[in-house]
Amino acid sequence: MKIAVLSESPADEAAVSILIEGLLDFSVQWDDFPEPPTRGCNGVFKAIEPTLRHLHYRTDVEALVVTLDSDESPLHRREHVEAGSCDTKCRLCRLRAKIEAVQAKLRPRQGRGPIRIGLGIAVPAIEAWCLFDTDSRISESAWIQALQSRRFPFTKKSLKQTLYGSIDSTLALETKRLVEQAQRLVKEKQLSLLERLFPVGFGILADEVRSWRS
Ligand SMILES: [Zn+2]
């Protein structure tokens, strides 16, 4: 299966690719697309249309995974979908709406269905997925409580400090550390625990990716 990953940085994409492969029981071919002009959350939103168009018309990619950090945005809730209207600040709903709008404009591909989409939101950041099993304070529920109480047992900055030794590291170091941790999680079979402790941001992505097995 050929899959592409779009995220806030190439370091995030490298780590997410390893986690996706850990969820699937077959080998994955990874596909590239033109580098987005800007990165970060806004860069990803801007890159969705050109990236999807490129993958749809110029490649035989079957699935695209998009992940973002939540930062302090409200976490996705099932009611967002059930009510039929998305929360304007929920990044998962914003991603889904943007992708559906772009896909609605694409012509069908000869002999192939639309690209399948997996969406993940790392709460509050990808470093939490990579460090959660080394610090029992790190989970989605802890972050939701922290947002409500405004008392934060960990922050995006503290996670970066722990993983990289500084909050302003290089892309090379971030890639190395995130990849090491993602490989460790897969090797130590921690993905089901990751899913339990991050049921929305990782769990929804994991459910979707596993549906690609059949
Ligand atoms: Zn939502």
Boltz pocket constraint, residues with backbone or C-beta under 6 A from the ligand:
constraints:
  - pocket:
      binder: B
      contacts: [[A, 75], [A, 76], [A, 77], [A, 80], [A, 81], [A, 86], [A, 87], [A, 90], [A, 91], [A, 92], [A, 93], [A, 94]]
      max_distance: 6.0
